[in-house]
Amino acid sequence: MGMIRRQILLNAFKLFDMLIMVVAFGTATLQILRESHAVSLAEFFAMRVKVGNFLIFFSLLLVWHVLFSTCGLYASRRLSRRSAEIRDTLKATSLATLLLGAGAVIFRIRMVTPTFLLVFGVLSGLLLVLSRLILRAVLAQARLHHRNLRDMLIVGTNARAVDFAKNVQSRPELGYRIIGFADREWDGMGKFRDSGYRLMCSLDALPHFFRTSVVDEVLIALPMRSFHDDASRIASLCEEQGILFRVLPNLFDLKRSRHWTEEFGGQSLISHHNGISEGWPLVLKRVMDFAIALTLFVLLSPILLVTAVLITLTSLGPAIFVQRRVGLHKREFPVYKFRTMVVGAEAKLGEVEHLNEVSGPVFKIKQDPRITPIGRFLRQTSIDELPQLINVLKGDMSLVGPRPLPIRDYEGFSEDWQRRRFSVRPGITCLWQISGRSSIPFDKWMELDLQYIDKWSLWLDLQILMRTISAVLKGTGAA
């Protein structure tokens, strides 16, 4: 399950939790009214709610939401025990009931009696626990059918690391694939090899392995006392590239990563990640991406059709150019663009590479001889980028995010800190596009991408989209 899908499910679950609290509150209210014979059921539903009472209840819902988040009900529970989740859920509903009782005393709500609190507390606790047990069952079935899987690399080959791997693999419902281990040669390596697990690389080769492999999570299981420097270096490497990692345990001094604690197999885990913060804003970003991309695709369909016809009539070859690029967590995906060069232009790159006008591993020249006459116009107006709306609709890209780079350009990266840009979904436009594009140095480009990640907000996305329109109209930095 991708980050966006997970956030949609998570936030829908938050709304469902509040609905459960409303149902429990309403049921407790009906029970009190039935006992007191104050009003009939029909009269109850015909009652008008005062604005003041509505505001108090809405505020109570917000307090409950904050309380549930504080109690960890919305943290990742992939590695948590069922009993731990039930315990935390019952603790949260008990505190919510106490807060309701305290609020009733403060605001003198006579309806909230001990019986009311008992019915509310028991019903909300049971319903919330049941909803979580159902969700765990649904996710377990999805993972057993090879959906929502994550690739994990374990750093360390000691007994604890091997036991952890066996524990994870004995529970396929968790949805983890152990891709292998990383460690240096030591006295216990022979015993590790007898375990049947694969040693992917040495500790020194980890930077190269991260650059060339798909890794969703890393578990650092090195002895902290003797391998502290190595573990710290690996943690920093994961932080640089935006890879989620867990440790047994963690004592690192990281500057940007957020962390949260979990428990699995009787061992404590602390997870770190420094990509874009999860939550409602990220879900809204995806909704905004899809809605705007779909609207633009429909409105611009005549331009798309005319462009495709003109390309076909003026040069040999297909109208759409498909290129493999590097996206989220370095996963490759096909990017769609209108073809602006002659067929076979990639094979001719070596003939013009000496003309490169930009620094770093990327290749761009303004007067590229491989560009067709209409292709030059398409690039100047950025019309060639419009088919990437399909990538946005598919979820491979966002409207705003670091540009997806060709595999050739990625392989030329020399600094690992630059790879953190791949910890977020790539986009059609970003700070680089509105800051001069090809006219700015490569390192500055990478710094702008990381600045976007660190300062991301929906408002920043909207600002970039508006400034992109201006940059396109001016043709700023187009190449």
Helices and strands as residue ranges (DSSP letters): H 3-36, H 41-46, H 51-70, H 82-107, H 114-144, E 150-155, H 159-169, G 172-174, E 176-182, H 189-194, E 199-201, H 206-212, E 217-220, H 224-241, E 244-247, E 258-264, E 267-273, H 280-299, H 301-314, E 320-326, G 328-330, E 332-338, G 346-348, H 349-352, G 353-355, H 373-381, G 383-385, H 388-394, E 398-400, E 405-406, H 407-411, G 416-423, E 427-429, G 433-435, G 437-439, H 442-454, H 458-474
